[in-house]
Amino acid sequence: MVTATLCSLAHTPDILYRIFSYFDADDLERQYLPGDVYESRRSLVFAARTCRAFADPALRVLWSSLPDDQPLADLLCTLGIAARERSLDNHGLSDGNPGRYALLNQYGGFGLYIPDHTYEPRWRQSRGYDVRYFFLHGGDPRRLPQWTRFQQYASYVRAITLFAFDGPRWSKLWEKLRSSIDGAPILPGLSSVSFCCFSSRENTQGIFALISPSVRKLDFAIPSYSWPESDEKARRVFSKAFRAGPGITTLRLALPPSTLGPSLLRNHCSYLRHLQVTPRVNVDDLRLLDDLHALEHLSISLSSGLRPLHLTLPSLVTLVIAGHWKDMCILLDTMRLPSMQMLSMTGWEGAQGEADVSATELVTGAIQCFSAISTWYPSITSLCVNSTHTPVEPRGCVVPYLPQVVAPFNGRLIDTIRPLLALRALRYIAIRLPSYFGVVATASDGALMADAWRNLEELHLDVRRYSYGLRMYDPRPCGIPQEGIAHFARKCPRLRVLRLPGMEMEMAKGSRAAGKSASQPRGGVRRPIMPRILSKLAWRTWQSKFRSLWKGRSRTRHVS
């Protein structure tokens, strides 16, 4: 007789780690959800107290990403290594949610229902910014029995947010602590550091002692106030951060590179591999990138009226750009990227000003960009194309006028993307266009795309409805007919994912023969999945048209 034995939770740690990884607060912060961040961390605490098998995986996720350095200071007090001169006021700025999870952080801040000038002092008071922390014992704290517990939790920390200016008084602990442990890292596993600030009056003392040589990512979310004194303070923080973490290879900037200057970039960023700049950059900013010879990934937004730029980045593999179509075309024509394999571009709707623009003008700019890509970068393997509204920033209480697209383009999809047919090495292509673009395609257009992109593994084509104010352009019948899908099934043996917009399935008289000739693909779609088909025919009618596609053999898995 065989008896089945049940495995306990302690025997499946990999499953528990996988489950608790979905409570990672860092991902929720990026979605501007402070309430969910609070609930996520609260749930992890409850899980650690509920079951011993939950304790280790829950605590590892809880401590992996810290909203600031206060949990570390409080842990020192809990273990009896340090103490506060007085107790904290345990109240937040809203019911149920501590103020810690509603701070103005590196992701742009959260909406406030109280004036900004009253929020900061109330937030500081609730956090105990003016409370002084001090060590209870002199000498090396590693001799204390409680140090092992502190070291255990500190080793879990992978990401932390620090206040660059006007920070709390407890941050002074870290310089004393690091000097007392002979300069050893306080957070040995730290890999990501983010800076945030309310203002830029005084530099926070002691925070750089928390930055370990293991740090590889820096989120420098300190904006440029266009004041020489504030920019100089930001440059000092930048220099100290790189001296504390010389191995940083990923950098996100909330200020233009020209604010930092060429000397800082040359001295600290020569080994930088990933760079993302959130404000718009001009020619002067781009020229400073000439010294970043190891750069492999670059993400930028272009200012209007970009001038020709002669810049070579020999190691760049991935380029993510956004801007007006004309500016992106100038950049692609004058910038030399011999190693580029992946390109993602987002064209802004609207002219370079506040005037309305016609769809024909936007489509013409997009075609010029595609021509520049096919001319200078014919060997790229991944391409993403998107079009969206021009980003605007409110000026006080007034929202600037957003240019509108006044007339749709009456062309076809192949007229727009024809220059891209020269990219024979493409394996992944995603095109998301608004409805005022020409998105009508025929079976012959599908044949042209299938002939050109024989190495294609994924094709995503999406059409979004354009609407702004009273203007609304519904998509015309778009997509590729069933005969065109058969061309992809026959000519693209590596195709795994085929995502198309709602396909018009209305057949004209006499098209039965054409459908029959195209319904016998060799190596076609093995199991097409089409949940978004807009059909005017009965189920049995169009199912018979695709019956042969089920019988083919291919590695294509998804068609939608």
N, C-alpha and C positions, 0 to 999 in steps of 0.2 A: 504494500500500500504506500503510495507516494503522497506526502503531505506538502502542501504549498506553504512556503514561508513568506511572510510579508516583510518587505524592507522598510526600515524606519526612515524618518526624514534625515537623520544623521548620515545615512548611507547614500544620499542623493544630493551632495552639496552643489554639484554643477547645475542641477535643476533649480535649486533655491537661488543661486547667484543669478541665474537667468531671469527668474521671476522678479527679484528685487531690483534688477537693473532698470526695470520700467518705472521705478520710483525716482530715477535720477533727477534731482532738482535743477541741475544745470540746463537740461533740455526745456524744462517748463519755464525757466526764467527767460529764455530766448523767445518765448511765445507771449511775453508781456502778461503773465498770469500770476501775480503775486499771491493770490488766494490759494491757487493750486500748489504753489511752491510750499506754502505753509502746511497745507494738508498732507502733502507728500512727505515732508520731513516728520510731521507728527505721526503719520502712519508707520514710518520706519521705526520710530521710538517705541510705539506700541508693539510692533512685531518683535523687537529685540527683548521686550519685557514679557512677552507671552510664552515663548518657547525657547529652550536652550539651543535647539537646532536652528532657530531663526536668528539668534543673537549675532553670530559672526558675520553672515552675509548681509544682514540688515545694517549693522554698524559700519561695515566697510562702505556700503553705498551712502549711508548718512554722512560719513566723514570724508568721503572722496571729493566732494565739492562744497566748500564753505562759503557762505555769503560775505564773510569778513573774518577778521582775526579774533573776534570776541569769544567764540567757542573755545579757542585755545587758551585764552587768558582765564576764562571761567573754569576750565579743566584744571589749571594749576591751582586755583583756589579750592576746588572740590577735593583735590588730592592732598591738600595741606602743604603745598610747595610755596604758594603765594597767598596773599590776602588783600582785601579791599579796605580802604580807610573808612568806608561806610557802605551800607547796603544800597542796592539799586532800586529805583522806582519801577516796579514790575507792572507797567501799564503801557499799552501801545496807543497808536493814533486812531485805531478803529476797533470796533467790537470784534473780538475773537482772533484778530490777526495782529501779531506783534509788528511794530514799526520796522523791524529788521527786514521784513520781506516786502516792504513797500518803499524802499529807498530808491533814490534816483541813481540807477546803476549804469553799467556800461552798455546796456542795450536800449538806451534812449529814455528810460524813466517810465513811470506809470502815471496815469491820470490822477490828479489831485482834486479834491473837492473843497480845499481850503487854499487861501493865498500862499504863494511860494515863500514870501518873507516871514510868514508865521509857521510854515511847515518845518523849516530847518531848525529853529530853536526848540520847538516841541519835540521833534525827532531826536535831537541831541539829548534833551532832558530825559526822555524815556529810555534812551540807551545808556545813560550814565557816562557821557563823554567826559565830564569833569571829575569823575571819581578816580582817585589815584590808586594804583596797584603797587604792591611791594613784596619782595621775597621775605619769607619767614626765616630762612636759614642762610648763612654765609657759606662761601666756599663752593666746591663743585657739587651741583645738585645730582649728579650721576651716582653719588654715594648714598643717596636716599633710597629707601625701598620703594617709595611711590614713583620714582622716576621710570621704572620699567613700564608701569601702566601708562604714563604719559607718552612714552616713546612708542608704545603699541598703537595708540590712537593717532599720534602724529605721523606714523608711517602709512596710515590709510589715506592721508590727504594727497590728492592729485591736482586739484585746482582751488584757487583762493582769490578773492577780491580784496584789494587793499585801497585805503583812502590816501591818495597822493598828497592832498592838502587838507589842513585843518582837521586832522584826524583825532581820534580819542587819545586820552592820556595814558591808557594802558599799553599803547604801542611802544612806549619807552622800555617795557620789559624785555623786548626781544634783543636789543643790543647788549644788555647786561647778561641775559641768558646765554647768548652765543659766545660772549667773551669768557664766561665761566666754564663753558664746556670746550674750551680750547679751539674755538672757531669751527667746530663740527656743525654740519647742517641740522637745523631744528626740524625741518620737514624733508627728510632724505628722498622721498618719492615724489616730490612736487614736480609737475610737468607743465602747468599752465598758470599764469598770473594775469589778473586783470586789474587795471587801475580805474577808479572812478573818483568823482569829486563834486562837492557842492560849489566851491569857489576856489580861488587860487591865492589866498592871502599868505599862508605860511606852510612850508613843507612839513609833512608829518614825520616825526623822528622815530627811528627804530624799525620801520616797516621793511627796509631793505635787508635787514638781518634774517628775515623769513625766506628770502629768495635764495634758492639752492642752485648749485651748478647743474643740477639735473633738469632745470627748467628749459623747455624747448619752444614754448608758445607764450607770446606777450600780446595782450589786448590793451593797447595804449589808448584808452577811451577818454582822453583829455582833449577837449576841443580847443581851437585857436580863437582867442578873444580879440585878435588884431591889436593887442596892446603890447608894446615892447617888453614891459616888465613881466606880464603874465607869460608871454612866449619864452622869455628867458628862464622862468621857473620851470616851465614844461620841459625845456631842453636839459635842465639839470636833473630832473626826474628821469628822463630818458637815458641820460648817460649813466646815472647810478644804477638803473635797472640792468643795463647791459654789462656793467662791470660786475654786478652780483651774479648775473646769469650769462656768462660768455658763450654758452652753447645755444642761445636762442636762434632758431631757424625759421620760425613762423611769426609774423608780425601783422597786427591789425592797427591801422592808424585812423584816428578821428580828426586829424589835422593834416593839411597839405605837407608833402615832403619839403617844400621850400621853407616852411617854418622851422624845421630842424636844421637846415643848412647842409652844405656838401661835406663839411668836415665830420659831423656826427655820423652821417650815413657811411662815409668812407672808413671811419675808424671802427665802427661797431657793427655794420651790416654787410660786410664783405662776404660773409658766409650765409647770408639770408637766402632761403629757398622759396618761401611763400610770403607774399606781400599782398595785403588788401587795404586799399585806401577808400574810406567811405565818403569824404567830401569830393567835389569835382576837382579835377586836376587840369592844369594848363600846360603849355609848352615848357615853362620853366620848371615845373614839377617833374615832368617826364625826362628832362635832360639830366636830372640828378640820379636817375636810375642807371646811367651809363656805367657807374662804378660797381653795380651789383652783378658781377659776372656769374655767380652761382645761382641766380634766381631761376626757379623752375615754374612757379605759379604766380600769376599777376592778375589782380582783380581791381579795376578802376572804372570811374565814371568821368566822362569828358566834358569839359566846359565848352560853351558855345563859341564858335569862331576860331576853331583850332587851326593853327598855322602848320605848314609842312615841317616835319621833324625827321631828321636823319639820325636814327638811333638803332643800334644793333645789340640784341640780347642773345648771345650764342647758346645759352643753356635753357632758355624758356621753352617749356613743353605745353603749358596750358595758359591760355589768355581768356579772361572774362572781361568784356567791355560793355559799357552802356553809354548812350548818347544819341545825338541826332545822326541820322543816316549819313549826312554829308561829312560830319566830323569823323565818324568811324571810317568812312572811305579814305579820308586824308591820312588817318593813322595807319591803315593797312597798306596804303600805297607807299608811304615813306618810312615805315618801320621795318627792319629786317630781323626776322625770327627764323633762322635756318632749322631749328630743332622742333618747331611747334607741331604738335600732333592733335591737340584738342582746342577748339575755339567755340566760345559761347558769346553771343552778341544780342543785345536788347536795344532795339530802335525806339526812340521816343516819338510819340505822336505830337505833331505841332511844329511850326516853323521856328527858326531861331529868333524869337521875339514873342509878341503877344498877338500876332495876326493869325487868323484862321488859315488853314492850308487844305488843299485838295488832296484826295487820295492818290491821284495820278502823280503828284509831286513826291509823295512818300514812297510810292512804288518805284518810281524812277531812282530815288536815292538808294532803295534797297537793292535794285538791280546793279547799280554801280558798285555797291559793297560786294555783292556776289561775284562780280567780274574781277574785282581786286583780289578776292580770295582765290579764285581759279587761276589767276595770273601768277601770284607770288607764293601761294601755298597749296600747290596741287596734290601734295602727299599727305594732307591731314586725314586722320581716321575718324574723328568725331566732330560733329557740328551741331550746335543748338542755335536756333534763331527765334527771337521773340519780339513782340511789339507791344508797347504799353503807353500809358499816359505819361506826359512829361512831369517828372517830380517837381513839386513846388513847395516852398516853405512859407508859412503864414507870416505876414509882416504886422506884428501886434495882433489886433483883432480882425484884420482885413486879410482875406484869402485872395492871393493874386489871381488874375484871370487866366484860365486854362484854355489854350487854343483848341479849336474844334476842327474836326475833319468834315468839310462841307459837302463833299460829293464823292460817291463811291467810284471805284475803278472797275470798268466793264471788260476786263481782260480775262485770261485763263491762268490757271496755276502754273502751267508750263512756261507761259510768257515771263513770269516773275523769276522762277528758279532755273531757267535754262542754263545760265552760266555755271550752276552747280553740277550740271551733268558731266563736266570735265573732271570732277573729283572722283577718279576711279578707285581710290584706295579707301573710300568711306566705308566704315563698318557700323557706325551709329549716326543717325540723323534725326533730329527732332525739330519740327517747324510748327510754331504756334502763331497764327496770324489772326488779326481781327477781320470782321465780316466785310469791311469795305475793300479788302484786298481781292484780287481775282483768284478765287479758290475753286472754280469749276474745272473739272478734269474729265477726260474721256478715256476710253480703253487704250487708244493709241498713246496717250500721255503716260499711262501706266507702263506700256511697253517700252517707251523711251527711258523711263526711270529704272526699270528692271534691267535693261541693256547696259545702262551706264554704271549702276551700282551692283555689280554681281557679287561683290564681297560683303554685301550688307548683312548685318546680323539683327539690327533693330531699326524700325522705321516708325516714327511717331508723327502724325499729322493731325493737328487740332485747329479748329476754327472757333473763336469766341465771338460772342455777339457784341458789337460796338454800340454803346449808348452813352450819350452825354447830354444832359439837359433835355431838350425836346428832340434832339437828333437821335435816331435809332435806325440802324441798318440791319435788317434780318439777313442771315446767310442765304444766298441763292442755293439751289440744289447743288450740292458739292460732294466731293469724294470721288472714288474710282469705281466704275461699274464692275460687275462680276467678271467680265472678260479681262479687265485689267488686273484683277487679283490673280487670275490664272497665270498671267505673265510673271508675276513675282514668284509664284509657286514653282514655275518651270525654270526660271533663269537665276534664282538666288538660292542656292542649296544651303547656305549657312544661315538663312533667315530664321530667327527664333521668335521675334515679336513683330507683329504688323498691326499698328493701331491707326485707324483711319476715321474720319468724321462720319456722321450718319450718311449711309450710302443710298443713293437713289436707285431703286430697284424696278422702276417702271420701264417696261420693254415696249419698243415700237414693233409694229408688224414687220415680219420678215427678218427679225433678228434671231430667230431660233437656230438658224444654220450657223450663224457666227458664234452663238453661245455653245453649240455642240462642238464646233471645231476647237474652241478654247477650253473645253471641259475635260481635256485629257492631258493634264500636265504630267511631265515626267519628273518625279521628285517633288511633287507639289505639296500642298498643305496636308498634314496628317490628320489633324483634328481642329478645324477652325472653330473659334468661339466668337460669336458676333452678337453681343448683348445690346448694341446700340443701333442696329439696322433700322432705318425708316423705310418700311415697305408698304406699298399699296397693293401688293399681290397677296393671295392666300398662302398659308403656310406650305401646303403641299406643292404649290406651283414653284415657289422659289427654292424649296428644298430639293426638288428634282434637278434644278439647274446646278446645284452644288454637290450632287450625289457622288460624282467622280472624285471630287476633292477629298472626300473621306477615305477613298480607296487608295489614294496616293501615299507615297512614303517620303517623309521629310522630317527635318528637325524643327520645323516651324511649330511653335507651341501655342501662341496666342495671336488671334486675329480679332480685333474689336473695332 
